[in-house]
Amino acid sequence: MNSERVSVNLNMLIKLAKPAASLKLFQSRIKAPQSGGYVSRTKGRGMEFDEVRLYQPGDDIRSIDWRVTARTGKTHTKLFREERERPIFISVDYRASMQFATRGVFKAVQAAKLAAILAWLAQRHGDRIGGQIFTDTSCRELKPQNGKQAVLHFLNALIKTETQQAAIDLEQVMGRLSHHVKPGGLVYIISDFRGMNPAIENYLAKLARHCDVIMILVYDPLESHLPAKGRYRFTDNTTDVVVDTGDKQRMLNYQQKFQQHCDDLQTLANKLNIRLLRCASNEDPVQVLR
């Protein structure tokens, strides 16, 4: 099997910088105006021109638009737009359930590709990049930083996960995420979202109140539909399981379970005003993000 189907390497993730350049970053809804917002209107020089309005006490006289003032007989001020950097936080699921695929690449590899594309896109946009990489036994947070070096630091973390610690579940991971992310940021959570519960939903609600949150569900096509009638063997190199897809009721229950999982995530996303994307292991991650 092609090694890039089951594991990630730095060269693979660096190459994603080029296709990432064709994408546009999600625009913030400015949920934390106290922190300055993502795009602010300020008076200044050398920034992108926005509009002209009547002069107000306190405006910088250097920003007076003398042409409009002369034409209208009333003093007008130029306004400029200043794009402020914002933290982009990318949470990536590397748990055992993500080490699986029947088509395309392992779900964990697809998650890493999505994360890399988003990191390159954020860097191109001038934002700070940070993240969280978690397994069943470890969780590591990276503080958002600027520049290409921040992207490379994040990509290396995707390749070299931490050594085993104590067992950690999705609830604990989301709790840590809600603690580390600051208001006004943009948060991507890339996972299969196995193990959802009310506590996790509360953490997501807390995040969504002050940040823009985008959930990306990564799944293998086999998780949504079992193959045609027959007996199929699956293994994790430790345990073997044989599935008989000739049992129609079992197949129906299996498909309904996955669909219910998707429906529950969409209901939660709608409730919390979160965006939900779906990406199969055999899809082009660039096209999914586009």
Steps between C-alpha positions, in 0.01 A plus 500: 500500500620854417647638823340841436161332525560394861738764640602860444839649421625858490549512123137396443371776726732769360380426145147595608606867524450544126139374473417685823581827323190456284264501800344778704502510878173493688395854595435569866161610628684709767367336813740673736490874423658576837826349376502726194326273252659355194452794265487838672439848371773732617645833396852470376742527212624232264198276552234396250253780424143421605268803475451871567269638768433832672773614737436414865672651805811300578573399138860533386526820293758325280216282372281788380397459136557853372351436156167380637511775764548768231230353276235466771593788726502263799804337656534130414738237634648200322454164671737211451471131558762328712504124479610363832651157535292245685589167653412191297482187716486161326410194710592167337375157607759221483313247716487129414169539315676738259763238409266337250415498131368275228531757221716806453720570803475429872260738670790634707696578181200680354467699824869598481460612139199713585687652793807577287294670231326714762833590661653609169187695418509680836870581457434646156228714655737630767333329794657326797497119483467269797342168566430187693593143408350221708505122516343255746792555739634849433395854423730783394416866450706742291472870577396708195798673340577692183675411180623205302696366796175469695353291218806275487489461878138391472571262210783335693262450794263320261781262406656443842228441757584496868596184684234319696359662810187416699184410309303803382154512345325746268326673790833585663643610167211740433530632855865584438411656165242733656761603757782572254309684226461873556188701403489629144685207344409256227493135607504197271431159654591212267375166630262209456334624821472155653396520866285814494307571819317793668820622674679528165203688358525746790867560426417561134224742603752688716739524206229608257391788722829684452664342194417385151498120505511266201466124550634273226370144518748254349366157411571198284240406235463159666370672812202632308431195283615141538613326178286266294391161632790289622733427790776752566798481735628807683809520716702747707797260493397378843136394471309363202129557442290335229188687388219326311322764291239247391300584813271773366377612841855532631597704194200728548576552869863575416412764243236655722750529785744700287222718358376569852852606599510745207151630577587554867812696405304715253229568759766606749673718240173673412421556868839656576537686169802287410595398148522128432689355205531133402810352339531136395838328507498470119407864426733782400534713817562814293169458320318433828634825650428690182 
